[in-house]
């Protein structure tokens, strides 16, 4: 899809800007996501950098705000741990320091443990806490990105005196 390269530079930038605005109209995106989408669409490096820089200067692209909003949105749906949040943001091209601030600012050790316990209780509701169900629950919690310590604490609480 290299046909955009035949356009004059000004027209190319306008087309790239319009593409970014359409993408941002659907949902917030990181600068890296926009760069990837523009690269895939066949825009040149200079055009991509110019457009993403202009959008950032206008306040339409802000990785800090994107990361905070992403984390808040994912936590609102429940059932996701810090490790998974970090992984998701890294996949979206957010810088490690920005990822760390967004995740640490949004959820504490206690908050993560409470979320894991709540998810575990929902999943075990009406089921026995037999070893097979507990093993399945442990895999679920780890797969959702909850830390080993939080998962171990949840498993101990559930295994003890009918915690579910």
C-alpha positions in Angstrom: 0.0 0.0 0.0 2.6 2.5 -1.1 0.4 4.7 -3.2 0.5 7.5 -0.6 4.2 8.1 -1.4 3.1 9.5 -4.8 1.3 12.4 -3.1 3.0 15.7 -2.4 4.4 15.9 1.2 1.7 18.3 2.3 -1.1 16.1 1.0 0.6 13.1 2.6 0.7 14.8 6.0 -3.0 15.8 5.7 -4.0 12.2 4.8 -1.9 10.8 7.7 -3.4 13.4 10.1 -6.9 12.5 9.0 -6.2 8.8 9.5 -4.9 9.5 13.0 -8.0 11.6 13.9 -10.3 8.8 12.7 -8.4 6.3 14.8 -8.5 8.7 17.8 -12.2 9.2 17.3 -12.7 5.5 18.0 -10.6 5.3 21.1 -7.5 6.9 22.7 -4.2 5.5 21.4 -0.6 5.6 22.3 1.9 7.4 20.1 3.4 4.1 19.2 0.1 2.7 18.1 -0.5 5.6 15.8 3.0 5.3 14.3 2.5 1.6 13.7 -0.9 2.2 12.0 0.6 4.9 9.8 3.6 2.8 8.9 1.3 -0.1 8.0 -0.7 2.3 5.8 2.4 3.2 3.9 3.3 6.6 5.2 7.0 7.6 5.4 9.0 8.0 8.6 9.2 11.8 8.2 5.5 12.2 7.7 4.7 9.9 10.6 6.9 11.7 13.0 5.7 15.1 11.9 2.0 14.2 12.3 2.4 12.4 15.7 4.5 15.2 17.0 1.9 17.8 15.9 -1.0 15.7 17.5 1.0 15.4 20.7 1.7 19.2 20.8 -2.1 19.7 20.3 -2.8 17.5 23.3 -4.5 14.8 21.2 -1.8 12.2 21.9 -0.5 11.8 25.4 1.0 8.5 26.5 0.7 9.4 30.2 -3.0 10.1 30.0 -3.6 7.2 27.7 -1.9 4.8 30.2 -3.9 6.2 33.1 -7.2 5.9 31.2 -6.3 2.4 30.0 -5.6 1.2 33.5 -8.7 2.8 35.0 -10.8 1.3 32.3 -9.4 -2.2 32.7 -9.7 -2.0 36.5 -13.3 -0.9 36.2 -14.2 -4.1 34.4 -12.5 -6.0 37.2 -10.5 -9.2 37.3 -7.2 -8.0 36.0 -3.9 -7.7 37.9 -1.0 -5.4 37.7 1.2 -7.7 35.6 -1.4 -8.0 32.9 -1.9 -4.2 32.9 1.8 -3.7 32.5 2.0 -6.2 29.7 -0.9 -4.6 27.8 0.6 -1.2 28.0 4.0 -2.4 26.9 2.3 -4.0 23.9 0.8 -0.7 23.0 4.2 0.9 22.9 4.0 2.9 26.1 7.4 3.6 27.7 8.3 1.5 30.8 8.5 4.5 33.2 5.0 5.7 32.1 3.7 2.1 32.5 5.1 1.9 36.0 3.6 5.2 37.1 0.2 4.5 35.7 -0.1 1.0 37.2 1.4 1.9 40.6 -0.7 5.0 40.8 -3.9 3.1 40.2 -3.6 -0.1 42.3 -1.9 -1.0 45.5 -0.9 -4.4 46.8 -4.0 -4.5 49.0 -6.2 -3.4 46.1 -4.8 -6.1 43.8 -5.3 -8.7 46.5 -8.9 -7.6 47.1 -9.6 -7.8 43.3 -8.2 -11.2 43.1 -10.2 -12.4 46.1 -13.4 -11.0 44.7 -12.8 -12.7 41.3 -12.0 -16.0 43.1 -15.2 -15.8 45.1 -17.3 -15.1 42.0 -15.7 -18.0 40.2 -16.1 -20.5 43.0 -19.6 -19.5 43.9 -21.6 -22.7 44.2 -18.6 -25.0 43.6 -16.6 -27.0 46.0 -13.1 -25.9 47.0 -11.6 -29.2 45.9 -8.0 -29.4 44.7 -9.0 -29.5 41.0 -11.2 -26.4 41.3 -8.5 -24.6 43.3 -5.9 -25.5 40.7 -8.1 -24.1 38.0 -8.7 -21.0 40.0 -5.0 -20.5 40.6 -4.3 -20.7 36.8 -7.1 -18.2 36.2 -5.8 -15.7 38.6 -2.2 -16.0 37.4 -3.4 -15.7 33.8 -5.3 -12.6 34.6 -2.0 -11.0 35.7 -2.3 -11.2 39.5 1.0 -11.5 41.3 2.1 -14.7 42.9 1.9 -13.3 46.4 -1.7 -12.0 45.9 -2.7 -15.4 44.4 -1.1 -17.3 47.2 -2.9 -15.2 49.8 -6.2 -15.7 48.0 -5.7 -19.5 47.7 -4.9 -19.7 51.5 -8.0 -17.7 52.4 -10.2 -19.8 50.1 -8.8 -23.1 51.3 -9.3 -22.1 54.9 -12.8 -22.4 56.6 -15.1 -21.9 53.7 -13.9 -18.5 52.5 -15.9 -18.6 49.2 
